[in-house]
Amino acid sequence: MNITAKRFLSFIVLFTVVAATFAQQVGSNSPYGRYGFGLLSNQSFGASEAMGGISYGLRRSQQVNPGNPASYSRLDSLTFIFDFGVSGHYATYSDGLNKQNFYNGNLDYIAMQFPVFGKLGASIGLLPYSKVGYNYGQTRALENIVYEEVFRGTGGLSQIYAGIAYEPVKNFSVGANVSYLFGNFSYSSISVPRT
């Protein structure tokens, strides 16, 4: 097996391990994750996030930008970009009587961008699409029976993408991404009588 095939195989194994890790992350403690696909994740990467989440208009050779696939053609022939991001979240939830603090930290995304040849560039990556993560309850009464109702949800969707871009004339590029969403959700509600 030649060195290129070994590198490609190593990359596939690494990408599979990272994908499995992504699929098991929750990264959310919000009751709003109960609806639809959960809380939709911000799709911008570090450099665009630092500028308030702008990504569509950016076309720089120093960053991966899946929000603007035409930007992949901006790389020179010797550049390879490997980008990943982590995030931390702190939240406090209160219902007037109770107060709870939550801390989360996650690997946010992993992506790479590379030139194919000439003015043709490509990018592949893995990022979260949505998150579901909540565990809250309330006390209820029904005909003199007091019970605790607990709602739990975990899971989310991850997005794997591949994109390509071409610059036919100077300062004009066209590009496209293809994405695949995967993941699972688990929702449950439990009612337990209080004694």
C-alpha positions in Angstrom: 0.0 0.0 0.0 1.5 3.3 -1.0 1.8 6.3 1.3 -1.1 8.2 -0.4 -3.5 5.3 0.2 -2.3 5.0 3.8 -3.0 8.7 4.4 -6.4 8.4 2.8 -7.3 5.4 4.9 -6.1 7.1 8.0 -8.2 10.1 7.2 -11.3 8.0 6.7 -10.8 6.2 10.0 -10.2 9.6 11.8 -13.3 11.1 10.1 -15.5 8.1 11.2 -14.3 8.3 14.8 -15.1 12.1 14.9 -18.5 11.5 13.3 -19.4 8.9 15.9 -18.3 11.3 18.6 -20.4 14.1 17.1 -23.5 11.9 17.0 -23.3 11.3 20.7 -22.9 14.9 21.9 -25.8 16.7 23.3 -24.5 20.2 24.1 -27.8 21.8 25.0 -29.9 22.2 28.1 -32.8 24.1 26.7 -36.5 23.2 27.0 -36.9 24.8 23.5 -35.1 21.8 22.1 -38.3 19.8 22.6 -39.8 21.2 19.4 -39.0 20.3 15.8 -35.5 19.2 15.2 -34.3 20.8 18.4 -32.2 24.0 18.7 -30.7 24.7 15.3 -26.9 25.3 15.5 -25.1 28.3 14.1 -23.5 27.2 10.9 -20.6 29.7 10.9 -17.0 28.9 11.8 -14.5 30.7 14.0 -13.4 33.6 11.8 -17.0 34.4 10.7 -18.3 33.9 14.2 -15.7 36.5 15.4 -17.4 39.0 13.1 -20.9 38.4 14.4 -21.7 35.3 12.4 -21.3 36.8 8.9 -20.2 34.2 6.4 -22.0 34.6 3.1 -19.9 37.5 1.8 -16.5 36.3 3.0 -14.0 34.9 0.5 -10.6 34.6 2.1 -7.8 32.2 1.5 -7.1 31.8 5.2 -10.4 30.3 6.3 -12.9 27.5 5.6 -16.3 29.0 4.9 -19.1 26.5 4.1 -21.6 29.4 4.1 -20.0 30.6 0.9 -18.9 27.5 -1.1 -17.6 29.7 -3.9 -14.8 30.7 -1.5 -13.1 27.3 -1.8 -11.5 28.4 -5.1 -9.5 31.2 -3.3 -6.7 28.9 -2.1 -3.3 28.9 -3.8 -1.8 25.6 -4.9 0.3 25.0 -1.7 -2.3 25.7 0.9 -4.2 23.1 3.0 -6.5 24.3 5.8 -7.6 22.0 8.6 -10.0 23.8 10.9 -11.9 22.8 14.1 -13.8 24.7 16.7 -14.9 24.2 20.3 -17.5 26.0 22.3 -18.6 26.5 25.8 -22.1 27.5 27.0 -23.4 28.6 30.3 -27.1 29.0 31.0 -29.4 29.7 34.0 -33.0 28.7 34.0 -35.6 29.8 36.5 -39.3 29.3 36.9 -39.8 31.8 39.7 -39.2 29.3 42.5 -36.3 27.2 41.3 -33.1 28.2 39.6 -30.7 25.9 37.8 -27.3 26.5 36.2 -25.9 24.5 33.2 -22.5 24.3 31.7 -21.7 22.6 28.3 -18.6 22.3 26.3 -18.4 20.7 22.8 -16.3 20.1 19.8 -18.3 22.3 17.3 -17.0 21.4 13.9 -14.1 19.9 12.0 -13.4 20.8 8.4 -10.7 21.0 5.8 -10.2 22.9 2.5 -7.6 22.2 -0.2 -6.9 23.0 -3.8 -7.6 20.3 -6.4 -5.8 22.0 -9.3 -5.5 25.4 -10.8 -8.5 27.5 -9.7 -10.5 24.5 -8.5 -10.8 24.0 -4.7 -12.7 21.7 -2.4 -13.8 21.4 1.2 -15.2 18.7 3.4 -16.4 18.9 7.0 -18.6 17.8 9.8 -20.7 20.1 11.9 -23.7 20.0 14.2 -27.1 20.9 12.6 -29.3 20.8 15.7 -29.2 19.8 19.4 -31.8 18.3 21.8 -31.0 18.2 25.4 -33.3 18.9 28.3 -34.4 17.4 31.6 -37.1 19.2 33.5 -40.1 18.5 35.6 -43.1 19.9 37.3 -45.4 18.9 40.1 -49.1 18.4 39.2 -52.2 17.3 40.9 -55.2 15.3 39.6 -58.1 14.4 41.9 -56.1 14.6 45.1 -53.1 12.7 43.6 -49.9 14.7 43.5 -47.4 13.5 40.9 -44.1 14.6 39.4 -44.0 14.8 35.6 -40.5 14.7 34.1 -39.6 15.4 30.5 -36.3 14.3 29.0 -34.8 14.6 25.5 -31.4 14.0 24.1 -29.8 13.7 20.6 -29.5 15.9 17.6 -28.5 16.0 14.0 -25.1 16.3 12.5 -24.2 17.5 9.0 -21.4 16.1 6.8 -20.7 18.2 3.7 -18.5 18.2 0.7 -18.2 21.2 -1.6 -16.3 22.3 -4.7 -15.7 25.7 -6.3 -14.2 27.0 -9.5 -12.9 30.5 -10.5 -13.5 30.8 -14.3 -12.4 34.5 -14.4 -10.6 36.6 -11.9 -12.7 37.6 -8.9 -15.7 35.5 -9.9 -16.2 32.0 -8.4 -19.0 29.5 -8.5 -19.4 26.7 -5.9 -21.8 24.3 -4.4 -22.1 22.1 -1.3 -23.7 18.7 -0.9 -24.8 17.8 2.6 -26.0 14.7 4.5 -27.8 15.0 7.8 -27.7 12.1 10.3 -28.4 11.5 14.0 -31.2 10.5 16.4 -33.5 11.9 19.0 -34.8 10.4 22.2 -37.9 11.9 23.9 -39.6 10.7 27.1 -42.0 11.8 29.7 -42.5 10.0 33.0 -45.2 10.6 35.6 -44.3 9.4 39.2 -46.8 9.7 42.1 -45.4 11.6 45.1 -45.8 10.2 48.6 
